[in-house]
Each structure stands twice: as structure tokens, then as C-alpha cells.
Amino acid sequence: MAKMTIDGNTAASHVAYAFSDVAAIYPITPSSPMAEVADEWTVEGRKNLFGQKVKIAEMQSEAGAAGAVHGSLIAGALTTTFTASQGLLLMIPNMYKIAGENWPCVFHVSARSLAAHALSIFGDHADVMACRQTGFALLCSNNVQEAMDLALVAHLATLEARVPFVHFFDGFRTSHEISKIETIDYADMDKLLDRKYVDEFRARALNPEHPQQYGTSQNPDIYFQIEKRQINIT
């Protein structure tokens, strides 16, 4: 492991880039640097763990970014996004679908207060706490080193568990704190990645040769049995 002096946003994005085919993005303070640095790495020709550059797609809103994440996952591309605050709230409808369909993915969030009686751009956990009911697992990093380490845990765990993750840390307090940390090399990440789970994920993608069923309409006698089972699991 090499030593690097970076901020929490860059630490999280370092891992997200390694495990992603696509990043659907829309800027919002204080998460914007995660997407910006990923875009810079793509321009520089940096390769992820699958030997390719990450496709960066900037949408016209956070809701669009979340929809792009969902669609990209269905197409068989490992996809991530970066957001905070009201931007995360706009992603909630698609988060329900991603979790309900058991797609592995990680949203990286530099947690920030929500605009209610007034607007604040500073950190608290109101935004991520508003997502507890979506079915996403929540994983919190406390400092810059953990932002990298637990980002890796989230990306590995989501592939095996098929449960999507919100990996979050304090906006500005951790996202913009510059600290000297031990950087996890992509070669070391690759040793921890079980490609079996990646292959299983890609096999579930929409393919006319291997039809899959999504978005069904169910009568209440079936729907509420499944809903109750999901609640008991979580």
C-alpha cells in the first residue's frame, strides 16, 4: 500500500472507479468532487478492475442520475453514483426499485443536512436517514482512511449479498478533510474480488437469449407475502 495525501471524496471515488463500468452523476455540494475526480481519471485513461475506462454520464438532475443507474444495472453494467442532501432524496423512488430487484450497487454520499425551514450546505445525517426504508444497507465512514476502506467493503459486500449500499460520510468534515492515508492498490482490490459474483450479476442482465422478469404486477395475496418476507429479512 502506498501513502497518499487526499480528501475523503477522492478516497471513496478511488474505490468506486475500480468497481464500476458506469458512473451516472449530477453535481451537488459537497459530493461533486467524487464525480469530478472520476471524470478526470477517465480522461487520463485510467482503467478499472475490468481493464476499461469508466463511462461517465452526467444527467440533468439527480432523479435522472438515479434512473440511469437503475437502467444501467438492468443492462448488466456495474454502476455507481455520488450525491447528497436533496439530490439523494430525488433518488429515493429508484432506490426502492434497485433494492426490490436485488441489484448490487453502491451510492457514495457525503452526508448533508436537508433544506427544510432553511438551506444549509453543511453536514449532518438527515439525508441518509431518510433512505433507511428503501432497502439499501447503510455503511458509514468516520474519517478519510475509512472512506476508502469501507467503500471497498461496500462494493465487495453488495456483489455477494445482492443488497445495494449507501456508503456515506460527513459532508465537509470528512469529504473535504485532507489526510495522509494508506491507499489500497487496484491489484490488492482485485485479489479480494470474487469474479463469480460479477459473472452472476452480468448473467441477470436483459438479454433476448436469456429472458428475465422484472416489474411484475401482483395481486395482494402474493404481493404481501413477498413484502412481509422482505421486511423479515431486513
LOTOR-182430 format. One record per residue (C-alpha): residue number from 1; residue in one letter; chain; x, y, z. Coordinates in steps of 0.25 Angstrom, whole numbers, padded with zeros to 4 digits. Layout:
BEGIN
pt num=NUM, residu=a, chaine=A, xx=X, yy=Y, zz=Z
...
//
This chain:
BEGIN
pt num=1, residu=m, chaine=A, xx=0000, yy=0000, zz=0000
pt num=2, residu=a, chaine=A, xx=0005, yy=0014, zz=-0004
pt num=3, residu=k, chaine=A, xx=0003, yy=0026, zz=0005
pt num=4, residu=m, chaine=A, xx=-0005, yy=0038, zz=-0001
pt num=5, residu=t, chaine=A, xx=-0010, yy=0051, zz=0004
pt num=6, residu=i, chaine=A, xx=-0024, yy=0052, zz=-0001
pt num=7, residu=d, chaine=A, xx=-0038, yy=0056, zz=0004
pt num=8, residu=g, chaine=A, xx=-0050, yy=0047, zz=0007
pt num=9, residu=n, chaine=A, xx=-0057, yy=0049, zz=-0006
pt num=10, residu=t, chaine=A, xx=-0045, yy=0045, zz=-0014
pt num=11, residu=a, chaine=A, xx=-0043, yy=0033, zz=-0005
pt num=12, residu=a, chaine=A, xx=-0057, yy=0028, zz=-0008
pt num=13, residu=s, chaine=A, xx=-0056, yy=0031, zz=-0022
pt num=14, residu=h, chaine=A, xx=-0043, yy=0023, zz=-0023
pt num=15, residu=v, chaine=A, xx=-0051, yy=0010, zz=-0020
pt num=16, residu=a, chaine=A, xx=-0064, yy=0014, zz=-0027
pt num=17, residu=y, chaine=A, xx=-0056, yy=0015, zz=-0040
pt num=18, residu=a, chaine=A, xx=-0049, yy=0002, zz=-0038
pt num=19, residu=f, chaine=A, xx=-0062, yy=-0006, zz=-0037
pt num=20, residu=s, chaine=A, xx=-0071, yy=0002, zz=-0047
pt num=21, residu=d, chaine=A, xx=-0074, yy=0001, zz=-0062
pt num=22, residu=v, chaine=A, xx=-0082, yy=0013, zz=-0062
pt num=23, residu=a, chaine=A, xx=-0084, yy=0025, zz=-0053
pt num=24, residu=a, chaine=A, xx=-0097, yy=0033, zz=-0054
pt num=25, residu=i, chaine=A, xx=-0095, yy=0047, zz=-0048
pt num=26, residu=y, chaine=A, xx=-0100, yy=0060, zz=-0045
pt num=27, residu=p, chaine=A, xx=-0093, yy=0071, zz=-0036
pt num=28, residu=i, chaine=A, xx=-0097, yy=0075, zz=-0022
pt num=29, residu=t, chaine=A, xx=-0089, yy=0081, zz=-0011
pt num=30, residu=p, chaine=A, xx=-0081, yy=0074, zz=-0004
pt num=31, residu=s, chaine=A, xx=-0081, yy=0062, zz=-0013
pt num=32, residu=s, chaine=A, xx=-0077, yy=0068, zz=-0026
pt num=33, residu=p, chaine=A, xx=-0062, yy=0065, zz=-0025
pt num=34, residu=m, chaine=A, xx=-0065, yy=0050, zz=-0025
pt num=35, residu=a, chaine=A, xx=-0071, yy=0051, zz=-0039
pt num=36, residu=e, chaine=A, xx=-0061, yy=0061, zz=-0044
pt num=37, residu=v, chaine=A, xx=-0049, yy=0053, zz=-0040
pt num=38, residu=a, chaine=A, xx=-0055, yy=0041, zz=-0046
pt num=39, residu=d, chaine=A, xx=-0057, yy=0049, zz=-0059
pt num=40, residu=e, chaine=A, xx=-0042, yy=0053, zz=-0059
pt num=41, residu=w, chaine=A, xx=-0037, yy=0039, zz=-0057
pt num=42, residu=t, chaine=A, xx=-0046, yy=0035, zz=-0069
pt num=43, residu=v, chaine=A, xx=-0040, yy=0046, zz=-0078
pt num=44, residu=e, chaine=A, xx=-0026, yy=0042, zz=-0073
pt num=45, residu=g, chaine=A, xx=-0029, yy=0027, zz=-0078
pt num=46, residu=r, chaine=A, xx=-0029, yy=0021, zz=-0064
pt num=47, residu=k, chaine=A, xx=-0034, yy=0007, zz=-0065
pt num=48, residu=n, chaine=A, xx=-0043, yy=0000, zz=-0054
pt num=49, residu=l, chaine=A, xx=-0042, yy=-0014, zz=-0049
pt num=50, residu=f, chaine=A, xx=-0049, yy=-0019, zz=-0062
pt num=51, residu=g, chaine=A, xx=-0038, yy=-0013, zz=-0071
pt num=52, residu=q, chaine=A, xx=-0046, yy=-0002, zz=-0077
pt num=53, residu=k, chaine=A, xx=-0049, yy=0013, zz=-0074
pt num=54, residu=v, chaine=A, xx=-0062, yy=0016, zz=-0066
pt num=55, residu=k, chaine=A, xx=-0073, yy=0022, zz=-0075
pt num=56, residu=i, chaine=A, xx=-0077, yy=0036, zz=-0068
pt num=57, residu=a, chaine=A, xx=-0091, yy=0040, zz=-0071
pt num=58, residu=e, chaine=A, xx=-0095, yy=0054, zz=-0066
pt num=59, residu=m, chaine=A, xx=-0110, yy=0055, zz=-0065
pt num=60, residu=q, chaine=A, xx=-0119, yy=0067, zz=-0064
pt num=61, residu=s, chaine=A, xx=-0124, yy=0064, zz=-0049
pt num=62, residu=e, chaine=A, xx=-0121, yy=0055, zz=-0038
pt num=63, residu=a, chaine=A, xx=-0134, yy=0048, zz=-0042
pt num=64, residu=g, chaine=A, xx=-0129, yy=0045, zz=-0056
pt num=65, residu=a, chaine=A, xx=-0116, yy=0040, zz=-0050
pt num=66, residu=a, chaine=A, xx=-0123, yy=0030, zz=-0041
pt num=67, residu=g, chaine=A, xx=-0131, yy=0026, zz=-0053
pt num=68, residu=a, chaine=A, xx=-0119, yy=0024, zz=-0061
pt num=69, residu=v, chaine=A, xx=-0113, yy=0016, zz=-0050
pt num=70, residu=h, chaine=A, xx=-0125, yy=0006, zz=-0050
pt num=71, residu=g, chaine=A, xx=-0125, yy=0005, zz=-0065
pt num=72, residu=s, chaine=A, xx=-0110, yy=0003, zz=-0066
pt num=73, residu=l, chaine=A, xx=-0111, yy=-0008, zz=-0055
pt num=74, residu=i, chaine=A, xx=-0122, yy=-0015, zz=-0063
pt num=75, residu=a, chaine=A, xx=-0113, yy=-0015, zz=-0075
pt num=76, residu=g, chaine=A, xx=-0102, yy=-0022, zz=-0068
pt num=77, residu=a, chaine=A, xx=-0093, yy=-0011, zz=-0065
pt num=78, residu=l, chaine=A, xx=-0087, yy=-0009, zz=-0050
pt num=79, residu=t, chaine=A, xx=-0092, yy=0005, zz=-0047
pt num=80, residu=t, chaine=A, xx=-0090, yy=0016, zz=-0036
pt num=81, residu=t, chaine=A, xx=-0093, yy=0030, zz=-0033
pt num=82, residu=f, chaine=A, xx=-0089, yy=0041, zz=-0024
pt num=83, residu=t, chaine=A, xx=-0099, yy=0051, zz=-0017
pt num=84, residu=a, chaine=A, xx=-0104, yy=0057, zz=-0004
pt num=85, residu=s, chaine=A, xx=-0116, yy=0065, zz=0002
pt num=86, residu=q, chaine=A, xx=-0128, yy=0068, zz=-0007
pt num=87, residu=g, chaine=A, xx=-0121, yy=0061, zz=-0018
pt num=88, residu=l, chaine=A, xx=-0121, yy=0048, zz=-0010
pt num=89, residu=l, chaine=A, xx=-0136, yy=0050, zz=-0007
pt num=90, residu=l, chaine=A, xx=-0139, yy=0051, zz=-0022
pt num=91, residu=m, chaine=A, xx=-0132, yy=0037, zz=-0024
pt num=92, residu=i, chaine=A, xx=-0142, yy=0030, zz=-0014
pt num=93, residu=p, chaine=A, xx=-0152, yy=0025, zz=-0024
pt num=94, residu=n, chaine=A, xx=-0142, yy=0018, zz=-0032
pt num=95, residu=m, chaine=A, xx=-0135, yy=0013, zz=-0019
pt num=96, residu=y, chaine=A, xx=-0147, yy=0005, zz=-0016
pt num=97, residu=k, chaine=A, xx=-0147, yy=-0002, zz=-0029
pt num=98, residu=i, chaine=A, xx=-0132, yy=-0005, zz=-0029
pt num=99, residu=a, chaine=A, xx=-0133, yy=-0011, zz=-0015
pt num=100, residu=g, chaine=A, xx=-0146, yy=-0018, zz=-0019
pt num=101, residu=e, chaine=A, xx=-0140, yy=-0025, zz=-0031
pt num=102, residu=n, chaine=A, xx=-0127, yy=-0028, zz=-0023
pt num=103, residu=w, chaine=A, xx=-0117, yy=-0021, zz=-0032
pt num=104, residu=p, chaine=A, xx=-0103, yy=-0019, zz=-0026
pt num=105, residu=c, chaine=A, xx=-0098, yy=-0005, zz=-0026
pt num=106, residu=v, chaine=A, xx=-0093, yy=0006, zz=-0017
pt num=107, residu=f, chaine=A, xx=-0097, yy=0020, zz=-0015
pt num=108, residu=h, chaine=A, xx=-0086, yy=0029, zz=-0009
pt num=109, residu=v, chaine=A, xx=-0092, yy=0040, zz=-0001
pt num=110, residu=s, chaine=A, xx=-0085, yy=0052, zz=0006
pt num=111, residu=a, chaine=A, xx=-0096, yy=0053, zz=0016
pt num=112, residu=r, chaine=A, xx=-0102, yy=0067, zz=0018
pt num=113, residu=s, chaine=A, xx=-0114, yy=0074, zz=0024
pt num=114, residu=l, chaine=A, xx=-0127, yy=0075, zz=0017
pt num=115, residu=a, chaine=A, xx=-0133, yy=0088, zz=0013
pt num=116, residu=a, chaine=A, xx=-0146, yy=0090, zz=0022
pt num=117, residu=h, chaine=A, xx=-0148, yy=0103, zz=0029
pt num=118, residu=a, chaine=A, xx=-0135, yy=0108, zz=0023
pt num=119, residu=l, chaine=A, xx=-0124, yy=0103, zz=0014
pt num=120, residu=s, chaine=A, xx=-0111, yy=0098, zz=0019
pt num=121, residu=i, chaine=A, xx=-0099, yy=0092, zz=0012
pt num=122, residu=f, chaine=A, xx=-0093, yy=0086, zz=0024
pt num=123, residu=g, chaine=A, xx=-0092, yy=0072, zz=0029
pt num=124, residu=d, chaine=A, xx=-0102, yy=0064, zz=0037
pt num=125, residu=h, chaine=A, xx=-0109, yy=0051, zz=0034
pt num=126, residu=a, chaine=A, xx=-0123, yy=0055, zz=0031
pt num=127, residu=d, chaine=A, xx=-0121, yy=0051, zz=0016
pt num=128, residu=v, chaine=A, xx=-0117, yy=0037, zz=0018
pt num=129, residu=m, chaine=A, xx=-0126, yy=0035, zz=0030
pt num=130, residu=a, chaine=A, xx=-0138, yy=0038, zz=0020
pt num=131, residu=c, chaine=A, xx=-0133, yy=0026, zz=0012
pt num=132, residu=r, chaine=A, xx=-0134, yy=0015, zz=0023
pt num=133, residu=q, chaine=A, xx=-0147, yy=0010, zz=0018
pt num=134, residu=t, chaine=A, xx=-0143, yy=0008, zz=0003
pt num=135, residu=g, chaine=A, xx=-0136, yy=-0006, zz=0006
pt num=136, residu=f, chaine=A, xx=-0122, yy=0000, zz=0004
pt num=137, residu=a, chaine=A, xx=-0111, yy=-0004, zz=0014
pt num=138, residu=l, chaine=A, xx=-0105, yy=0008, zz=0021
pt num=139, residu=l, chaine=A, xx=-0090, yy=0008, zz=0023
pt num=140, residu=c, chaine=A, xx=-0083, yy=0020, zz=0030
pt num=141, residu=s, chaine=A, xx=-0069, yy=0024, zz=0029
pt num=142, residu=n, chaine=A, xx=-0063, yy=0033, zz=0041
pt num=143, residu=n, chaine=A, xx=-0050, yy=0038, zz=0034
pt num=144, residu=v, chaine=A, xx=-0043, yy=0039, zz=0021
pt num=145, residu=q, chaine=A, xx=-0036, yy=0025, zz=0023
pt num=146, residu=e, chaine=A, xx=-0049, yy=0019, zz=0026
pt num=147, residu=a, chaine=A, xx=-0055, yy=0026, zz=0014
pt num=148, residu=m, chaine=A, xx=-0046, yy=0017, zz=0005
pt num=149, residu=d, chaine=A, xx=-0046, yy=0004, zz=0013
pt num=150, residu=l, chaine=A, xx=-0061, yy=0004, zz=0015
pt num=151, residu=a, chaine=A, xx=-0064, yy=0008, zz=0001
pt num=152, residu=l, chaine=A, xx=-0057, yy=-0005, zz=-0003
pt num=153, residu=v, chaine=A, xx=-0065, yy=-0013, zz=0007
pt num=154, residu=a, chaine=A, xx=-0078, yy=-0007, zz=0002
pt num=155, residu=h, chaine=A, xx=-0074, yy=-0011, zz=-0013
pt num=156, residu=l, chaine=A, xx=-0070, yy=-0025, zz=-0009
pt num=157, residu=a, chaine=A, xx=-0082, yy=-0027, zz=0000
pt num=158, residu=t, chaine=A, xx=-0092, yy=-0022, zz=-0010
pt num=159, residu=l, chaine=A, xx=-0087, yy=-0032, zz=-0020
pt num=160, residu=e, chaine=A, xx=-0088, yy=-0044, zz=-0011
pt num=161, residu=a, chaine=A, xx=-0101, yy=-0040, zz=-0004
pt num=162, residu=r, chaine=A, xx=-0109, yy=-0034, zz=-0015
pt num=163, residu=v, chaine=A, xx=-0113, yy=-0023, zz=-0006
pt num=164, residu=p, chaine=A, xx=-0110, yy=-0009, zz=-0010
pt num=165, residu=f, chaine=A, xx=-0102, yy=0000, zz=-0001
pt num=166, residu=v, chaine=A, xx=-0101, yy=0015, zz=0003
pt num=167, residu=h, chaine=A, xx=-0087, yy=0017, zz=0007
pt num=168, residu=f, chaine=A, xx=-0087, yy=0031, zz=0014
pt num=169, residu=f, chaine=A, xx=-0078, yy=0040, zz=0022
pt num=170, residu=d, chaine=A, xx=-0079, yy=0054, zz=0028
pt num=171, residu=g, chaine=A, xx=-0080, yy=0065, zz=0017
pt num=172, residu=f, chaine=A, xx=-0069, yy=0075, zz=0018
pt num=173, residu=r, chaine=A, xx=-0064, yy=0069, zz=0031
pt num=174, residu=t, chaine=A, xx=-0059, yy=0056, zz=0024
pt num=175, residu=s, chaine=A, xx=-0062, yy=0059, zz=0010
pt num=176, residu=h, chaine=A, xx=-0052, yy=0071, zz=0009
pt num=177, residu=e, chaine=A, xx=-0043, yy=0067, zz=0020
pt num=178, residu=i, chaine=A, xx=-0029, yy=0065, zz=0014
pt num=179, residu=s, chaine=A, xx=-0022, yy=0054, zz=0021
pt num=180, residu=k, chaine=A, xx=-0010, yy=0045, zz=0019
pt num=181, residu=i, chaine=A, xx=-0015, yy=0030, zz=0018
pt num=182, residu=e, chaine=A, xx=-0011, yy=0017, zz=0013
pt num=183, residu=t, chaine=A, xx=-0016, yy=0015, zz=-0002
pt num=184, residu=i, chaine=A, xx=-0022, yy=0002, zz=-0006
pt num=185, residu=d, chaine=A, xx=-0016, yy=-0002, zz=-0019
pt num=186, residu=y, chaine=A, xx=-0025, yy=-0007, zz=-0030
pt num=187, residu=a, chaine=A, xx=-0016, yy=-0020, zz=-0031
pt num=188, residu=d, chaine=A, xx=-0020, yy=-0023, zz=-0016
pt num=189, residu=m, chaine=A, xx=-0034, yy=-0020, zz=-0018
pt num=190, residu=d, chaine=A, xx=-0034, yy=-0030, zz=-0030
pt num=191, residu=k, chaine=A, xx=-0029, yy=-0041, zz=-0020
pt num=192, residu=l, chaine=A, xx=-0042, yy=-0038, zz=-0012
pt num=193, residu=l, chaine=A, xx=-0052, yy=-0038, zz=-0023
pt num=194, residu=d, chaine=A, xx=-0058, yy=-0051, zz=-0026
pt num=195, residu=r, chaine=A, xx=-0061, yy=-0051, zz=-0041
pt num=196, residu=k, chaine=A, xx=-0072, yy=-0061, zz=-0039
pt num=197, residu=y, chaine=A, xx=-0081, yy=-0051, zz=-0033
pt num=198, residu=v, chaine=A, xx=-0078, yy=-0041, zz=-0045
pt num=199, residu=d, chaine=A, xx=-0082, yy=-0052, zz=-0055
pt num=200, residu=e, chaine=A, xx=-0095, yy=-0055, zz=-0047
pt num=201, residu=f, chaine=A, xx=-0099, yy=-0040, zz=-0048
pt num=202, residu=r, chaine=A, xx=-0096, yy=-0039, zz=-0063
pt num=203, residu=a, chaine=A, xx=-0103, yy=-0052, zz=-0065
pt num=204, residu=r, chaine=A, xx=-0116, yy=-0045, zz=-0060
pt num=205, residu=a, chaine=A, xx=-0115, yy=-0034, zz=-0070
pt num=206, residu=l, chaine=A, xx=-0126, yy=-0032, zz=-0080
pt num=207, residu=n, chaine=A, xx=-0123, yy=-0042, zz=-0092
pt num=208, residu=p, chaine=A, xx=-0133, yy=-0047, zz=-0102
pt num=209, residu=e, chaine=A, xx=-0126, yy=-0060, zz=-0102
pt num=210, residu=h, chaine=A, xx=-0127, yy=-0061, zz=-0087
pt num=211, residu=p, chaine=A, xx=-0141, yy=-0054, zz=-0083
pt num=212, residu=q, chaine=A, xx=-0142, yy=-0049, zz=-0069
pt num=213, residu=q, chaine=A, xx=-0155, yy=-0044, zz=-0062
pt num=214, residu=y, chaine=A, xx=-0155, yy=-0030, zz=-0055
pt num=215, residu=g, chaine=A, xx=-0166, yy=-0020, zz=-0051
pt num=216, residu=t, chaine=A, xx=-0178, yy=-0030, zz=-0049
pt num=217, residu=s, chaine=A, xx=-0192, yy=-0026, zz=-0045
pt num=218, residu=q, chaine=A, xx=-0196, yy=-0035, zz=-0034
pt num=219, residu=n, chaine=A, xx=-0210, yy=-0037, zz=-0027
pt num=220, residu=p, chaine=A, xx=-0210, yy=-0035, zz=-0012
pt num=221, residu=d, chaine=A, xx=-0210, yy=-0049, zz=-0008
pt num=222, residu=i, chaine=A, xx=-0196, yy=-0051, zz=-0014
pt num=223, residu=y, chaine=A, xx=-0190, yy=-0037, zz=-0012
pt num=224, residu=f, chaine=A, xx=-0192, yy=-0036, zz=0003
pt num=225, residu=q, chaine=A, xx=-0186, yy=-0050, zz=0005
pt num=226, residu=i, chaine=A, xx=-0173, yy=-0045, zz=-0002
pt num=227, residu=e, chaine=A, xx=-0174, yy=-0031, zz=0005
pt num=228, residu=k, chaine=A, xx=-0174, yy=-0038, zz=0018
pt num=229, residu=r, chaine=A, xx=-0163, yy=-0047, zz=0015
pt num=230, residu=q, chaine=A, xx=-0154, yy=-0036, zz=0011
pt num=231, residu=i, chaine=A, xx=-0157, yy=-0028, zz=0023
pt num=232, residu=n, chaine=A, xx=-0153, yy=-0040, zz=0032
pt num=233, residu=i, chaine=A, xx=-0140, yy=-0042, zz=0024
pt num=234, residu=t, chaine=A, xx=-0136, yy=-0027, zz=0026
//
